[in-house]
């Protein structure tokens, strides 16, 4: 009888500590980013000249940060490996593909 009473007390007490949680949501991917800001990298007044031989200009692009997009300004960088060229991030058919280096 004591064991049943203890079990019933523990069961009732555990109900006091339980939290009711209810979630409703739908995420259907990112919205399309704004149009690309067009400018000529080396010719723009605000773009710095190449820091040296072997550097490649990576044009600015919209980068997803949480549910929104943030503009990432263009910059000079060295390619990841020899003969590489930068493929800019793109958004075809409502799906985001990040930028990457390609042979």
C-alpha positions as CSV (number, residue, x, y, z in Angstrom):
1,X,0.0,0.0,0.0
2,X,2.9,2.4,0.8
3,X,4.5,1.7,-2.5
4,X,1.3,2.6,-4.4
5,X,0.9,5.8,-2.3
6,X,4.5,6.8,-3.0
7,X,4.1,6.1,-6.8
8,X,0.9,8.0,-6.9
9,X,2.5,11.0,-5.1
10,X,5.5,11.0,-7.5
11,X,3.2,10.8,-10.5
12,X,1.1,13.7,-9.3
13,X,4.2,15.8,-8.5
14,X,5.7,15.2,-11.9
15,X,2.6,16.7,-13.5
16,X,3.3,20.0,-11.6
17,X,6.8,20.2,-13.2
18,X,5.7,19.4,-16.7
19,X,5.3,22.3,-19.2
20,X,2.9,22.4,-22.0
21,X,4.5,23.2,-25.3
22,X,2.7,23.9,-28.5
23,X,4.5,25.0,-31.7
24,X,3.0,25.9,-35.0
25,X,5.2,27.1,-37.8
26,X,6.2,26.8,-41.4
27,X,9.4,27.7,-43.1
28,X,9.5,27.6,-46.8
29,X,13.0,28.7,-47.4
30,X,14.6,32.0,-47.9
31,X,13.0,34.9,-49.8
32,X,14.9,35.9,-52.8
33,X,17.6,38.5,-52.1
34,X,17.5,42.0,-53.5
35,X,19.1,42.6,-56.9
36,X,22.9,42.7,-57.0
37,X,24.4,46.1,-56.6
38,X,26.3,46.7,-59.8
39,X,29.7,48.4,-59.9
40,X,33.0,47.9,-61.6
41,X,35.5,46.6,-59.0
42,X,38.9,48.1,-60.0
43,X,37.3,51.2,-61.6
44,X,35.0,52.2,-58.7
45,X,36.2,55.2,-56.7
46,X,35.9,53.3,-53.4
47,X,37.5,50.1,-54.5
48,X,41.2,49.8,-53.5
49,X,43.7,48.8,-56.2
50,X,44.9,45.2,-56.2
51,X,47.2,44.6,-53.3
52,X,49.6,42.6,-55.5
53,X,50.0,40.1,-58.2
54,X,47.9,36.9,-58.0
55,X,44.9,38.6,-56.3
56,X,41.4,38.2,-57.6
57,X,38.5,40.6,-57.1
58,X,35.4,38.9,-55.5
59,X,32.4,41.1,-56.3
60,X,29.9,41.9,-53.5
61,X,27.0,39.6,-53.0
62,X,23.9,39.1,-50.8
63,X,24.7,36.7,-47.9
64,X,21.9,34.9,-45.9
65,X,22.0,35.7,-42.2
66,X,19.1,34.1,-40.4
67,X,15.9,34.8,-42.2
68,X,17.3,37.9,-44.0
69,X,20.1,38.8,-46.4
70,X,23.0,41.1,-45.7
71,X,25.2,42.7,-48.4
72,X,28.8,41.5,-48.3
73,X,31.0,44.1,-50.0
74,X,33.5,43.1,-52.7
75,X,37.1,42.4,-51.7
76,X,40.5,41.3,-53.1
77,X,41.7,37.8,-52.2
78,X,44.1,35.1,-53.5
79,X,42.4,32.1,-55.1
80,X,42.1,29.0,-53.0
81,X,44.2,26.9,-55.4
82,X,46.1,27.4,-58.7
83,X,43.9,28.0,-61.7
84,X,40.8,28.6,-59.6
85,X,38.1,31.1,-60.4
86,X,35.4,32.5,-58.1
87,X,31.8,31.4,-58.8
88,X,29.6,34.0,-57.1
89,X,26.6,33.1,-54.9
90,X,23.4,32.7,-56.9
91,X,19.7,32.1,-56.3
92,X,18.1,30.2,-59.2
93,X,14.6,28.7,-58.9
94,X,14.2,30.1,-55.3
95,X,17.2,28.1,-53.9
96,X,20.3,29.7,-52.6
97,X,23.8,28.4,-53.6
98,X,26.8,29.9,-51.9
99,X,29.9,31.1,-53.7
100,X,32.8,28.8,-54.2
101,X,36.1,28.4,-56.0
102,X,36.2,26.2,-59.2
103,X,38.8,25.0,-61.6
